[in-house]
Amino acid sequence: MNTSDQLFDVSGKVVCITGASSGICRHTATMLANRGAKVVGVARRADQLEAWENETDGQTASLAFDLSDKCRMGELAQLVSKPFGAPDILINGAGINTRTSADEVTEEIWDLTQSVNLAAPFFLSQKLVPAMKAKGWGRIINFASLQSFRAFPNGISYGSAKGAVAQMTRAMSEAWSKDGINTNAIGPGFFKTELTAKVFDDPERANRNAEQTCIGRNGEMADLDGPVLFLSSDASAYITGQILMVDGGFTAK
């Protein structure tokens, strides 16, 4: 293995990734498993997780779990550590976006959105950090969003959570980087997933979004592989507290 390969090597690392049943996180979980990581996928839908495991080479395990209850994150931390040991890398990818107008957001919608997108990533990280501290090495990758920095229609609850994720990433970095645990976030642009299906079902809207990027197209899943490997490996040893926007330059304009 040459020096460049070693920098981006994740083989043998234990990864926990939430939201692994679909979309970006399913692709990411598969990519990391194919790179030799031992991957535990977490999501609500057991059937989708089983399908992911069956189609993935390498060492994988899955766990059906509802991330909306922040009080159960200690239990989740124990469960994800059973298949391969305590995770070296945590990717907080699970998310929910109800796309509700500001006038119609209920307390239930608000609490659910904040719980899944913000509280679960923090409290799961908090529970897994002690084992990372003991190793003197860890990586936490949160998922920010275009809405961490831009206001979108019908996005007040989701955007509030994702704005907080950006600041939480910086605060987690301040708290834990001295122990060898780097925390960063990836902010995807427009990728075709279940969450963005309505956008891509409207070709005019999808093309309009593509035209707002500097590159001139919407994202493809493979565009995320390099950034994820970078932030998961020793290649990012001196990078922490950052939000890496993988958006084709959408937020640059």
N, C-alpha and C positions, 0 to 999 in steps of 0.2 A: 504494500500500500504506500503510495507516494505521499508527500507532505500535504498536498492539496486534498487528497482523499481523506487523510486523517483529520484534517480540520473540520470536515463536514460529516464525519463518521458518527452514526447513531446506532451501529450494530451492538446488540447486547443491552442497550438502554431500555429501561422499563418506562413505557408511556401510558398515561391515562388521558383519554380524550373524550370529552362530553359532546353530545350531539352527533355521535358517530353513526347514527342510523340512516342519515341522508345527507345530500348536498356536499358542501365544502368539507365538512368534518369527516364524512364517510370517505371521500377521496383522499383526504389527508391521512386518515388512519390506514388506509390501504397502502399509500405511498411509503409511510414509515415502516410498516410491516415488511414491505418488499425490500426495504433498505436494511433489514436485519434487526429492527427494534422489536421488543416484545410489547404488544399493544393491547391494552384493555379498553374496549369501546363501551361507553355508557350512553344510554338514551331511554326514552319511555317505551318504545315499541320493540317488544321482544322478537317479533317475527322478522322485522327489518334487520335487527342485529344478527339474528341467526343466518339470514341470507348473506349479510356482509361477511361473517365468519366463513361461510361455505365457499365463497368466491375468492377468498384471500389466502395467498400462500404465506408461510411463516408462522410464527408463534403468536396467536391471538386468543383473546377471551372476551366475553361480552357480559354485560350486566344491565338488565332492565331496571330502571330506577327513575323515580319522579324527583326532579331537581327543584321543584317549586317550594319544598319545605326546608328552609335553611337549618332547622333544628336537627335534621337527619344527616348533616354533612359528616359528622364524626363516624356514624355508622357506614356511610358511603366510603370514607377513607379506609376503614378497615376492610371492607369488601373488595375494593379495587387492589388492595395489597396482597390478597390471598393467592391469585394465580401465579405471579412471578416475583413477588416481593414488593416493597414500597416503591412507588414511581420515582424515577429520576426526572421525568419531564411531565408536566401537567399542561394540557391544552384545554382551556375553558371555552369551548365552542358552542355549547347549547344556547339557543336563543328563542325568543318569542316576540312577534310583532303583530299586534291586533289591528293596526291601521285604523284607529278610532279617532274621530275628530275631537278637538279640545272640548267642545260643548257636550260631548257624549261619553267622555271617559268616566267610568265609575270607579269607586274605591276598589272594587274587586279586580278590575282590569289593571288599574295602577299597581296594586300590590303584587299581582301575578307577574307583571312585566318587570318590576324591580327585583322580585325574588329570583326569577330565572336568570335574568341578564346581569344582575349586579351582586345580589347577596350570595347566591350559590357559588360564583367564582371566588369571592373573597373567603367565605367560610370553608370551602373545600381546600383552597390553597393553605389557609391557616392550619388545617388539620394535617396536611401532608408535609408542611415545612419542617417539622422536627426531624423527620427521617432524612430529608435533604441536608439539613444542618449537620447531622451526624456523619454524612458522607463528605461534607464540605463542597458539594456540587449539586446544582439543580437548575432547572429551567422552567419558568412559568410563562406561558403565552396566552394572553387574553385576546378576545375578539372585540375590537372597536368597530367603527362603522363610518360611512360617510356622514351619518347623522351625529357622530361625535363632534362634528365641526359645522355642519350645515343643517338648517331647519327645513324639513320636508313636510308636505301636507299630510295631515292625519298621523303625525309622528311624535306628538308631544310626550307620550309616556315612554315610547321606545327611545326617542332621541335624548330624553332626560337620563335614561339608564345608560345609554352608550356614551353620552358626555361624561357621566360619572366614571365609567370604565376607564376612560383616558386618564383621568386624574387618579383613580385608584391604582392604575398601573405604575404611575410615578411614585405614589406613596408606598406601594408594596416594594418597589425597587429601593427606596430609601430605607425601608425597614429591614430588608433581608439580603441585599447584595453583599454586604460585608461578610456574610456567612457563605458566600459562593453561589448564591441563588439569584440569578439574573431574571428580571421580570420585564417583559416587553409585550407589545400588542400589535396585532396585524389588523389593518382596517381595509377590508375588501371593498372594491368598487362594485359595479354591477356584474354579477355572475348568475348564470341561470340555475336556480335551485327551487325547491318547494316554496321558500319564503318569497322569492321574487317572481314566481310563476305568472302573476297578473301583469307584471311589467313586460315580460317577454311574450306574453300572449297578445300583446298589442305591438305589432311590428313598428308602427310609427313612433310609439313611445320609446321602444328599445333602440331604434335608430337615432332618436333625438339624444338619448343618454350617451350613445357611442360618440356622437358628434361633439359632445361636451368634454370628452377626454382629449388629452394632448396627442395620444397615439392614434385615435380615430376608430377604436373598436371597443366592444365590451370584453370583459374578462373571460378567459378559458381556464378550466381547472388546473391545467399544467402550469399556468402562470404563478400559482401559489407554492409550487414545490420548492423552488429555490429559497424564497423567503422563510418558509417553515423550517427547512433544513438548516439554514443560517442561524435562525434564532434558537434551534434545538441543540446546537452542537458547540464545539469549542471555537468555531469560527467567529462566534459573537461574544468571546470571553470578556471584551471590554465595552460591550454594548448593554445598557440597562436603562430602564425607565423611558423607553422610546416607543412611539407609535409609528409603525411602518405602514404607510398607506399603499396598498397594492391596488391601484385604481386607474392605471393608465394615464395619470396626470389630471384626473377629474378635479381634485382639490387644489391643483396648481393654477387653475384658470379663474 
